[in-house]
Amino acid sequence: MSQWQRFADLLFEESRLMAELGDAALALTEALVANVPARILAAERQLESKRVLHGMAYAQRLALQKRGFGQLSLRQVCAYAPPSLRRKLYSAVHALTTRGIGLRLTVQNNKALILAGMDRLARTVQVLQRASTEQTGTYRRRGIVPPPTGSVLVSRRA
């Protein structure tokens, strides 16, 4: 097998794994929207395993690229490819770029969903704090009861 064919195989494998990584990120999005903890945990584990696999494929392809071409970009390396492989390599690079953009958008969406969930949790804690310190039915002649600053969280010993 020639070095070019090995490079092409590594690039195709990286592209395939990037697609699987994108699918796993979308599965995490669906789990976050469904708000089922077991599904979220399973999707996060699947995403992490796909991320590791893609990272290994990327590292292998990058190591081969750097050994052969130094600091040239991936598009520049594809320009040096034999004519029979050039079109396939360019299509794989295009697929990688497109999938990378899609993955970046999905990750940003997942981060927004997680932050919204954390915000909901903080608001719930505030409501619990207010409810635990206010005494309903008690008349206070002067002023209002200030919102609590303490935490609702209890130590493990309690």
matplotlib code that plots the C-alpha trace (Angstrom):
import matplotlib.pyplot as plt

x = [0.0, 1.4, 1.7, -0.9, -3.4, -2.6, -3.1, -6.4, -7.6, -6.8, -8.6, -11.7, -11.7, -11.4, -14.4, -16.5, -15.7, -16.5, -20.0, -20.5, -19.4, -21.9, -24.7, -23.7, -23.8, -27.3, -28.4, -27.2, -29.2, -32.3, -31.6, -31.2, -34.5, -36.3, -34.7, -34.4, -31.2, -30.6, -30.7, -28.5, -25.9, -25.9, -25.7, -22.9, -20.9, -21.5, -20.4, -17.2, -16.3, -16.9, -14.8, -11.9, -12.1, -12.2, -9.3, -7.1, -7.9, -7.2, -3.8, -2.8, -3.7, -2.0, 1.2, 1.4, 0.7, 3.4, 6.0, 5.4, 4.6, 5.6, 3.5, 1.4, -2.4, -4.7, -5.8, -2.3, -1.5, -4.5, -3.1, 0.0, -2.0, -1.9, -4.7, -6.5, -6.9, -7.1, -10.9, -11.7, -9.3, -10.9, -14.4, -13.2, -11.8, -15.1, -17.0, -14.8, -15.2, -19.0, -19.3, -17.0, -19.2, -22.3, -20.7, -19.6, -23.2, -24.6, -22.1, -23.1, -26.7, -26.0, -24.1, -27.1, -29.4, -27.2, -26.9, -30.7, -31.1, -28.6, -30.5, -33.8, -32.1, -30.8, -34.3, -35.8, -33.3, -34.2, -37.9, -37.1, -35.1, -37.8, -40.4, -38.4, -37.8, -41.1, -43.7, -47.1, -50.0, -47.8, -48.4, -45.2, -45.7, -42.5, -40.7, -40.4, -38.5, -35.3, -34.5, -32.2, -28.6, -27.9, -28.0, -30.7, -28.1, -27.5, -24.4, -24.1, -24.1, -27.5]
y = [0.0, 3.4, 6.2, 8.2, 5.3, 5.1, 8.8, 8.6, 5.8, 7.7, 10.8, 8.8, 7.1, 10.4, 11.7, 8.7, 9.0, 12.7, 11.8, 9.4, 12.0, 14.4, 11.8, 11.2, 14.9, 15.1, 12.2, 14.1, 17.1, 14.9, 13.5, 17.0, 18.1, 15.0, 15.8, 12.1, 11.7, 8.1, 9.0, 12.0, 9.9, 7.2, 9.8, 11.6, 8.3, 7.5, 11.0, 10.7, 7.3, 8.7, 11.8, 9.6, 7.4, 10.5, 12.1, 9.0, 8.9, 12.6, 12.2, 9.3, 11.3, 14.4, 12.5, 11.0, 14.4, 16.2, 13.4, 13.8, 17.4, 19.4, 22.5, 22.3, 22.5, 19.7, 21.4, 22.0, 18.3, 17.3, 19.5, 17.3, 14.1, 11.9, 12.8, 9.5, 10.4, 14.1, 14.4, 11.9, 13.6, 17.0, 15.5, 14.0, 17.4, 19.1, 16.5, 17.0, 20.8, 20.6, 18.1, 20.1, 23.2, 21.1, 19.6, 23.0, 24.3, 21.2, 21.6, 25.2, 24.2, 21.5, 24.1, 26.4, 23.6, 22.7, 26.3, 26.7, 23.7, 25.0, 28.4, 26.6, 24.7, 28.0, 29.5, 26.4, 26.7, 30.4, 29.5, 26.8, 29.2, 31.8, 29.2, 27.8, 31.2, 33.0, 32.5, 32.7, 34.0, 36.0, 39.7, 41.8, 45.4, 46.9, 46.0, 42.8, 39.7, 39.9, 37.0, 34.5, 34.3, 30.9, 27.6, 25.0, 22.3, 20.2, 18.4, 14.7, 14.3, 16.0]
z = [0.0, -1.0, 1.5, -0.4, -0.1, 3.6, 4.0, 2.1, 4.3, 7.4, 6.1, 5.1, 8.6, 10.3, 8.2, 9.1, 12.8, 12.6, 11.3, 14.1, 16.6, 15.1, 15.4, 19.1, 19.8, 18.3, 20.4, 23.5, 22.3, 22.1, 25.6, 27.0, 25.5, 26.8, 30.2, 31.2, 33.4, 32.3, 28.7, 29.2, 31.0, 28.3, 25.5, 27.2, 27.6, 23.9, 22.9, 24.9, 23.4, 19.9, 20.8, 21.9, 18.7, 16.5, 18.4, 17.8, 14.1, 13.8, 15.6, 13.3, 10.2, 11.5, 12.4, 8.9, 7.3, 9.4, 8.7, 4.9, 4.5, 7.6, 8.1, 5.0, 5.5, 4.6, 1.4, 0.3, 0.9, -1.2, -4.0, -4.1, -4.2, -7.4, -9.8, -9.1, -5.4, -5.5, -6.0, -3.3, -0.9, -1.6, -1.0, 2.3, 3.4, 2.4, 4.4, 7.4, 7.2, 6.9, 9.7, 11.9, 11.5, 12.2, 15.3, 16.5, 16.2, 18.0, 20.9, 21.3, 21.4, 24.0, 26.1, 25.9, 27.0, 29.9, 31.0, 30.8, 33.0, 35.5, 35.5, 36.2, 39.0, 40.6, 40.4, 42.0, 44.9, 45.3, 45.5, 48.1, 50.1, 50.1, 51.0, 53.9, 55.6, 55.1, 57.6, 56.0, 58.0, 60.4, 60.5, 60.4, 61.3, 59.8, 56.6, 54.7, 55.3, 53.2, 50.9, 52.5, 51.6, 53.0, 51.1, 51.0, 50.6, 53.7, 54.8, 54.6, 58.4, 58.8]

ax = plt.figure().add_subplot(projection="3d")
ax.plot(x, y, z, "-o")
ax.set_aspect("equal")
plt.show()
